[in-house]
């Protein structure tokens, strides 16, 4: 083995070891790396208890209700399996819509209602002109819900 | 076989080649960016969900792709520099670092201005954004380490090792939206599925990506020439160059 082959072998081994170490660390911190918890995780008590966390899902169709004389809004966040009611006082982002993704930060109240202090809209990875969107909506009129995390998965 | 490859590994033979190639890449970048911006900002329709705010994508996505790709290229040159002990490989890595840092900054900055109207916040500590911020610090760290070591050959080694260690971050950035729940949406364009985007938007995005490639290559070639002149200033081949002779005489 020439010296430079030996050096390349060391570089290769170093990269492999680093990669494995990084994978193990990321795996260990898995729960801290998620930005939000889904309603199923919240119901399953996987979300942190007694402190603030973020909840993410779709705003359930027909669930949005605004207070007549304040900025308080109520809506339900769903992952199509479980649903959590959310109450929030403040301005909603422009892209906040029923049937679209949302991430809310706050605490779970004793009554099971999520009291949000901040609401962010989570838009999806699809880009299309309004005409195409209309055609698509007419085609599957309420039959399917847009998936929350369909991230480039070929299936 | 491998012998003629090493010919181009000599700064003396690469310097004139880089000088001849740089203007072509720069011209291609300018032309592609003009057409790409025109299609992206004028021809392409607005987005059904986001309105015109989505057009930031034509800067944001090429810059973000480039920020990751330049780092991988830097890691490649760093591995060659450590393995073969070639000066030019380390110089190439050195030449790429500022452009990579610029691309990372543009990706973060345009992302913030996209996030405000769409998500409702400039910044969130989700996995995609945090790992991209770490990438910026890695670029700045490599540049700082280079400037902190006086002996260029020792700086080559130290920077190469740091660059290779940091390469672990690149797949984390790319796959973060797949591995964890993030505020950042998933990939619109991937190697395994059809683009989830109207064709005219993909065209503009492709042109802007090629323009960014051309820009990065042109700037890296121009910068590597400056680095060669700086580091080889004692070499006799340099003093025979017409542009240097003009200065001396």
Contacts between the chains, C-beta under 8 A, distances in Angstrom:
chain1	res1	chain2	res2	distance
A	4	B	83	5.6
A	4	B	84	5.8
A	4	B	85	7.3
A	7	B	82	6.2
A	7	B	83	4.8
A	7	B	85	7.9
A	8	B	79	7.6
A	8	B	83	4.4
A	11	B	79	5.4
A	11	B	82	5.7
A	11	B	83	6.0
A	11	B	164	6.8
A	14	B	164	7.1
A	15	B	164	6.3
A	15	B	167	7.2
A	18	B	164	8.0
A	18	B	165	6.1
A	18	B	168	5.4
A	19	B	168	6.0
A	22	B	168	4.5
A	22	B	172	7.3
A	26	B	172	7.1
A	26	B	179	7.8
A	30	B	180	7.7
A	33	B	127	5.2
A	33	B	179	7.8
A	33	B	180	4.8
A	34	B	127	8.0
A	34	B	180	5.0
A	34	B	181	4.4
A	35	B	124	7.0
A	35	B	125	7.9
A	35	B	126	4.0
A	35	B	127	6.8
A	35	B	180	6.9
A	35	B	181	5.2
A	35	B	182	5.0
A	35	B	183	5.3
A	36	B	181	5.1
A	36	B	183	7.6
A	37	B	181	7.5
A	38	B	181	7.4
A	56	B	181	6.0
A	92	B	120	7.6
A	93	B	118	7.4
A	93	B	119	6.3
A	93	B	120	3.0
A	94	B	117	6.2
A	94	B	118	7.5
A	94	B	120	7.6
A	95	B	49	6.5
A	95	B	50	6.7
A	95	B	117	7.9
A	95	B	118	5.3
A	95	B	119	7.5
A	95	B	120	7.7
A	96	B	120	7.7
A	100	B	49	7.6
A	103	B	119	8.0
A	103	B	183	5.7
A	118	B	121	7.8
A	119	B	120	7.0
A	120	B	119	4.6
A	120	B	120	4.9
A	120	B	121	5.7
A	120	B	124	7.0
A	120	B	183	6.3
A	121	B	118	6.4
A	121	B	119	5.5
A	121	B	120	5.8
A	122	B	119	6.9
A	122	B	183	5.9
A	122	B	185	7.0
A	123	B	49	5.8
A	123	B	50	6.2
A	123	B	118	5.3
A	123	B	119	7.4
A	123	B	185	5.9
A	124	B	49	7.7
A	124	B	185	5.5
A	124	B	186	7.8
A	125	B	185	4.4
A	125	B	186	4.7
A	125	B	187	6.4
A	125	B	188	4.4
A	125	B	196	5.4
A	126	B	49	7.8
A	126	B	188	7.3
A	126	B	196	4.5
A	126	B	197	7.1
A	127	B	47	5.1
A	127	B	50	7.8
A	127	B	54	6.0
A	127	B	57	7.4
A	127	B	188	6.5
A	127	B	196	7.1
A	127	B	197	4.3
A	127	B	198	6.3
A	127	B	201	5.6
A	128	B	47	7.0
A	128	B	48	5.6
A	128	B	197	7.2
A	128	B	198	5.1
A	129	B	45	3.6
A	129	B	46	6.9
A	129	B	47	7.3
A	129	B	48	6.5
A	129	B	198	5.8
A	130	B	45	7.4
A	130	B	46	6.9
A	130	B	48	4.5
A	131	B	45	7.8
A	132	B	48	7.2
A	132	B	198	6.5
A	133	B	48	3.4
A	133	B	49	7.7
A	134	B	48	7.9
A	149	B	181	7.2
A	149	B	186	6.8
A	150	B	186	6.9
A	151	B	177	5.6
A	151	B	178	5.3
A	151	B	185	7.6
A	151	B	186	2.6
A	151	B	187	6.3
A	152	B	178	6.8
A	152	B	186	5.3
A	152	B	187	4.1
A	152	B	188	8.0
A	152	B	190	4.1
A	152	B	192	6.7
A	152	B	193	5.6
A	153	B	178	8.0
A	153	B	193	7.5
A	154	B	192	4.7
A	154	B	193	4.9
